[in-house]
Amino acid sequence: MEPGFAPAKINLTLHVTGRRADGYHLLDSLVAFADVGDKLTVAPGDGLTVTGLFAAGVPTDDSNLIRKALALAGVFRAVILDKQLPHPAGIGGGSSDAAAALRLVGAELPVGKILTLGADVPVCMAAQGARMRGVGEVVEPVALPPLHAVLINPGLPVPTPAVFRALVSPENAPMPDLPRWPDATSLVGWLAEQRNDLEPPALTVAPGIGDVLEALRGSGAGLARMSGSGATCFGLYGSGADAAGAAARLAHPDWWVRACTLT
């Protein structure tokens, strides 16, 4: 992976296992990264320029996670962000951008500092398959067989706080011990037995997510699930050709649709 590539982060599972006294939720999630994402370049100087399909609405001041990450590292560069991922979308776009910026400047920070940027930033630093636990501070690399997928974001606003407020219970079972998956078929079968605990509450906040999941299932996906707190959903297919064909059939004027490989 190129240091300046900021891949989409996909929560293949997302089990909410508790809530700390300070209000932060405890998670247990199997995370994969896509071969679609944003791109960053840096040059001497300071500042942030945003281009690309989803440049609109991305702040370029010190509230941007890229700027916060570089300030935390004590390194300042002029950054150009080619924004190709929708936001906010439940695929860690801003967190992945921040992680890519830190990689580009060679910054090595303790996980406690990185966590101050957001729960997804530690797992995005390595940008490879991982099990993420706690509030995001526990990240264990996991070898995943490549998965052929279609990602769809319907452009629906799904505020994360509203999703957590609609969560019936924060006390849910974690994932079991992870097995070794010899191939994608075995992994998809195992994933089908797991959950995204934020999917049901997100459906109450944005019922249109259900249309995306139904479309993915109708297109032949072996598994369709929401990623993160939404609204992006993913479908898993038996081959790259199957995923590409499904993406073509699922094209919709209001949806961002991409075939990809997850690892």
Secondary structure, 3 states (H helix, E strand, C coil): CCCCEEEEEEECCEEEEEECCCCCEEEEEEEEEEEEEEEEEEECCCEEEEECCCCCCCCCCCCCHHHHHHHHHCCCCEEEEECCCCCCCCCCHHHHHHHHHHHHCCCCCCHHHHHCCCCCHHHHHHCCCEEEEECCCEEEECCCCCEEEEEEECCCCCCHHHHHHCCCCCCCCCCCCCCCCCCHHHHHHHHCCCCECCHHHHHHHCCCHHHHHHHHHHCCCCEEEECCCCCCEEEEECCHHHHHHHHHHCCCCCCEEEEEEEC
